[in-house]
Amino acid sequence: MMLFRTANLSQLAEFDEIIDVRTPAEFADDHIPGAINCPVLSDEERIAVGTLYRQVSPFEARKLGAALVAKNIARHLETRFREHPKSWRPLIYCWRGGQRSGAMCIILAQIGWAAHKLEGGYKTYRRDVLERLEVLPQRLSFRVICGPTGSGKSRLLAALAEGCQPGGVQKRQVLDLEGLARHRGSVLGNIPQQPQPSQKRFESLLLQTLQGFDPARPVYVESESNKIGSITLPPALVTAMHAGECLLLETPLTMRVAALQQDYRHYIDDPEALIAQLQVLHPFHGGKQLEHWSELIRAGNFAVLVEELLTLHYDLGYFRALSKHYAHLANARRIAPENLSGDALRAIAAQLIEE
């Protein structure tokens, strides 16, 4: 006889709390948005049980697992769940809706809480994410901000997302892919102290963002390749972006050089890290060119370095890829910023919003 009830993904909003009972490592890799982690096995305990299962016997593994699960659930009852009223309605899930979530649900239901187990667990949620990401991007209309490295694409995107301006200008819908991926999308795109999320976590965050957009209104996004650092964009999203209207920022080279020195200050402050990171360009430019760039870095000639990186590497590849993939680039609206200050970009954003 089942001692608890089950629920499906369409019922997530009906619960007071969504509880992920998988290990902290599983939770960090990805989880249902809004869920909290109350593991019934730690990462180390799960490994120990699995090892016992393979090397000794399933029976011995289950005995150990049951003892550990009972101990951990008891700890959650004494801490995280201690103050919850009888009316509390939790939804519990593990990897595929099996023993870990079942054990938690049985105990919570016996206490008197209306505990439910998610049918199919995280595995079902993950399948749903992938299915939705195949369909949802095609329902949205994208306006793609294009322009070579340093032209102010990310800054303009931020200005569009800021919100209401003086005079009541309405904010636009913005998809900040580099923000979700925690990467600036180039060889030097790593952000200090901000490791990239897992592919699964990125896709969960992406879907959550896409679901918040109104299909009747355009979504502004920065032109990207199909990869941002280690993250791969869903093919349906890339296709939808390639079909979108284009806005082309025509920013002078000197302005771009100055902006990039501001945005990548962490490399200027750590020259050896910059030299090390540039080594990935060896197959494209060879040892002699890289040694020249290293000399510029050590001499503090960052303006010259940035200009050469733009003209000899970034710009050539960017425009080649842009013209190949973005169908409406030839008809793009061209925007020439006076400068890349916040005020200047907010003025451009306000003009785009009002049209």
C-alpha positions in Angstrom: 0.0 0.0 0.0 1.4 3.4 -1.0 2.0 5.7 2.0 2.4 8.9 0.0 1.0 10.5 -3.2 2.8 11.2 -6.5 2.7 14.3 -8.6 3.9 15.3 -12.1 5.8 18.3 -13.5 2.6 20.3 -14.3 1.8 20.4 -10.6 5.1 22.0 -9.3 3.4 25.3 -8.4 0.9 23.5 -6.0 3.6 22.7 -3.4 5.1 24.8 -0.6 8.6 23.4 -1.2 10.4 21.3 -3.7 13.0 19.1 -2.1 15.9 17.5 -4.0 17.2 14.6 -2.0 20.1 13.7 -4.3 23.7 14.3 -3.3 25.1 17.9 -3.1 27.2 17.1 -6.3 24.1 16.0 -8.2 22.2 19.1 -7.0 25.1 21.4 -8.0 25.2 19.9 -11.5 21.5 20.8 -12.0 18.2 20.9 -10.2 14.6 22.0 -10.7 14.4 25.8 -10.3 13.5 26.8 -6.8 14.3 23.4 -5.3 16.3 23.1 -2.0 18.8 20.3 -1.4 18.2 18.0 1.5 20.3 14.9 0.6 19.5 11.5 2.1 23.0 10.4 1.1 26.2 12.6 1.0 28.5 12.3 -2.1 30.8 10.1 -0.1 28.1 7.9 1.3 26.6 7.3 -2.1 30.0 6.2 -3.4 30.4 3.9 -0.3 27.0 2.2 -0.9 27.7 1.8 -4.6 31.0 0.2 -4.0 29.5 -2.2 -1.4 26.8 -3.1 -3.9 29.3 -4.0 -6.6 32.0 -5.6 -4.5 30.1 -7.4 -1.8 26.3 -7.8 -2.3 23.2 -5.7 -3.0 21.8 -6.9 0.4 24.8 -5.5 2.4 24.6 -2.3 0.4 20.9 -1.8 1.1 21.5 -2.3 4.9 24.2 0.3 4.9 22.1 2.6 2.6 19.1 2.3 4.8 21.0 3.2 8.0 22.6 6.3 6.3 19.3 7.4 4.8 17.5 7.1 8.1 20.3 9.1 9.9 20.2 11.9 7.3 16.4 12.2 7.2 16.4 12.4 11.0 18.9 15.3 10.8 16.6 17.1 8.3 13.7 16.6 10.6 15.6 18.1 13.5 16.8 21.1 11.5 15.3 22.1 8.1 11.8 20.7 8.7 11.5 21.3 12.4 9.3 24.4 12.3 7.0 23.4 9.4 3.3 23.3 10.3 1.0 20.3 9.6 -0.3 22.0 6.5 3.1 22.0 4.8 3.0 20.3 1.4 6.5 19.2 0.1 7.3 17.7 -3.3 10.2 15.2 -3.1 12.4 14.0 -5.9 15.6 12.1 -6.6 17.2 10.9 -9.8 14.3 8.9 -11.2 11.7 8.8 -8.4 13.0 5.7 -6.7 14.2 4.7 -3.3 15.8 7.9 -2.1 12.7 10.1 -2.6 10.5 7.2 -1.6 12.2 6.8 1.8 11.8 10.6 2.5 8.2 10.6 1.4 7.2 7.6 3.6 8.6 9.2 6.7 7.2 12.7 6.1 3.8 11.1 5.2 3.8 9.1 8.4 4.4 12.2 10.4 1.3 13.8 8.9 2.6 16.0 6.1 1.1 15.8 2.6 4.3 14.6 1.1 4.3 13.9 -2.7 6.9 12.2 -4.8 7.7 13.5 -8.3 6.9 10.9 -10.9 10.1 10.0 -12.8 12.2 12.3 -10.6 14.9 14.6 -12.0 15.2 12.3 -15.1 11.7 13.2 -16.2 12.4 16.9 -15.5 15.6 16.8 -17.6 13.8 15.2 -20.5 11.1 17.9 -20.3 13.8 20.6 -20.4 15.3 19.2 -23.6 12.0 18.8 -25.3 10.9 22.4 -24.5 14.2 23.8 -25.7 13.6 22.2 -29.1 10.3 24.1 -29.5 10.2 27.3 -27.4 12.9 29.3 -29.3 11.0 28.9 -32.5 8.1 30.7 -31.0 10.1 33.8 -30.2 11.2 36.7 -32.4 14.8 37.6 -31.9 16.5 40.9 -32.6 20.2 40.2 -32.7 22.8 42.8 -31.7 25.8 42.3 -33.9 29.2 43.9 -34.0 32.9 42.9 -33.6 34.5 42.3 -30.3 34.5 45.3 -28.1 31.8 47.2 -30.0 29.5 47.4 -27.0 27.0 44.6 -27.6 26.9 43.4 -24.0 26.7 47.0 -22.8 23.8 47.8 -25.0 22.1 44.6 -24.0 22.4 45.6 -20.4 21.0 49.1 -21.2 18.0 47.5 -22.8 17.4 45.4 -19.7 17.8 48.2 -17.2 14.1 49.0 -16.9 12.1 52.2 -17.2 14.0 55.3 -18.1 12.9 58.9 -17.4 9.7 59.5 -19.2 8.4 56.0 -18.6 10.1 54.1 -21.4 9.4 50.4 -21.0 12.2 47.9 -20.7 12.8 45.3 -23.4 12.9 41.5 -23.2 16.6 40.6 -23.1 18.3 37.2 -23.3 21.8 37.5 -21.8 23.4 34.2 -22.9 26.9 35.2 -21.7 25.4 36.1 -18.3 23.7 32.7 -18.0 26.9 30.9 -19.3 29.2 33.1 -17.0 31.6 33.6 -19.9 32.2 36.4 -22.4 32.3 34.1 -25.4 35.9 34.4 -26.5 39.4 33.0 -25.9 39.8 35.4 -23.0 36.2 35.1 -21.9 36.6 33.4 -18.5 35.2 35.5 -15.7 37.3 35.6 -12.5 35.8 33.6 -9.5 32.8 32.7 -11.7 33.2 29.1 -13.0 30.8 28.2 -15.8 27.7 26.2 -14.9 27.3 22.6 -16.1 25.6 22.2 -19.5 22.5 20.8 -17.8 22.4 23.8 -15.3 22.7 26.3 -18.2 19.9 24.6 -20.1 17.6 24.8 -17.0 18.4 28.5 -16.5 17.9 29.1 -20.2 14.5 27.5 -20.3 13.4 29.3 -17.2 14.4 32.6 -18.9 12.7 31.8 -22.2 9.5 30.8 -20.5 9.3 34.3 -19.0 9.2 36.0 -22.4 6.1 37.2 -24.2 6.1 35.7 -27.7 4.2 38.8 -29.0 7.2 41.0 -28.2 10.8 40.8 -29.6 13.7 39.4 -27.6 17.0 41.2 -27.8 20.1 38.9 -27.8 23.8 39.3 -28.6 25.1 37.5 -31.6 27.0 34.3 -30.5 28.5 31.3 -32.0 27.1 27.9 -31.1 29.5 27.7 -28.1 30.1 30.1 -25.2 33.2 28.8 -23.4 32.4 25.2 -22.6 28.6 25.7 -23.0 26.9 24.6 -26.2 23.7 26.5 -27.2 20.7 24.4 -28.1 20.4 24.0 -31.9 16.8 25.4 -32.0 17.9 28.5 -30.3 20.9 29.1 -32.7 18.5 28.6 -35.7 16.0 31.1 -34.3 18.8 33.6 -33.6 20.2 33.2 -37.1 16.7 34.0 -38.5 16.3 37.1 -36.4 16.5 40.8 -37.4 20.0 42.3 -36.9 21.2 45.5 -35.4 24.9 46.3 -36.3 27.0 48.3 -34.0 29.7 50.2 -35.9 32.1 51.3 -33.2 35.4 52.8 -34.1 38.5 50.7 -33.4 40.0 53.1 -30.9 36.8 53.1 -28.9 36.7 49.3 -28.9 40.3 49.1 -27.7 39.6 51.4 -24.8 36.4 49.5 -23.8 38.1 46.1 -23.9 40.9 47.4 -21.6 38.2 48.3 -19.1 36.2 45.1 -19.4 39.3 42.8 -19.2 41.1 44.7 -16.4 41.7 41.4 -14.6 44.1 40.4 -17.3 45.9 43.7 -17.3 46.4 43.2 -13.5 47.8 39.7 -14.1 50.0 39.8 -17.2 51.3 36.2 -16.9 47.8 34.8 -16.8 47.1 36.7 -20.0 50.2 35.3 -21.7 49.3 31.8 -20.6 45.7 32.2 -21.9 46.8 33.5 -25.3 48.8 30.2 -25.9 45.6 28.7 -27.2 46.1 30.9 -30.3 49.3 29.2 -31.2 47.8 27.0 -34.0 46.4 30.1 -35.7 49.3 32.6 -35.3 52.5 30.6 -34.5 55.2 31.0 -31.9 56.8 34.2 -33.3 53.5 36.2 -33.1 52.7 34.9 -29.6 56.2 35.9 -28.4 55.6 39.4 -29.9 52.3 39.6 -28.0 54.0 38.4 -24.8 56.6 41.2 -25.1 53.9 43.8 -25.5 52.1 42.4 -22.4 55.3 42.5 -20.3 56.0 46.0 -21.5 52.5 47.2 -20.6 51.6 48.1 -24.2 48.1 46.8 -23.8 46.5 49.2 -26.3 48.8 48.0 -29.1 48.2 44.4 -28.0 44.4 44.7 -28.0 44.4 46.5 -31.4 46.5 43.7 -32.9 44.4 41.0 -31.4 41.3 42.6 -32.9 42.6 43.2 -36.4 44.7 40.0 -36.8 42.4 37.5 -35.0 39.0 38.5 -33.7 37.6 40.7 -36.5 38.4 38.4 -39.4 36.7 35.4 -37.8 33.8 37.3 -36.5 32.6 38.9 -39.7 33.2 35.7 -41.7 31.0 33.8 -39.3 28.4 36.6 -39.0 27.9 36.9 -42.8 27.6 33.1 -43.1 25.0 32.5 -40.5 22.8 35.6 -40.0 20.3 35.8 -42.9 19.3 39.4 -42.3 22.7 40.9 -41.7 22.7 42.7 -45.1 19.6 44.6 -44.0 20.7 45.3 -40.5 20.0 48.7 -38.9 23.4 50.3 -38.4 24.1 52.1 -35.1 27.2 54.3 -34.6 27.6 55.0 -30.9 29.1 58.4 -29.9 30.9 56.5 -27.1 30.3 53.4 -25.0 29.3 55.2 -21.7 26.3 54.2 -19.8 24.4 57.4 -20.8 25.2 57.0 -24.5 24.0 53.4 -24.6 20.9 54.1 -22.5 20.0 56.8 -25.1 20.4 54.2 -27.9 18.3 51.7 -25.9 15.6 54.3 -25.3 15.4 55.0 -29.0 15.1 51.3 -29.9 12.5 50.9 -27.2 10.3 53.7 -28.4 10.2 52.5 -32.1 
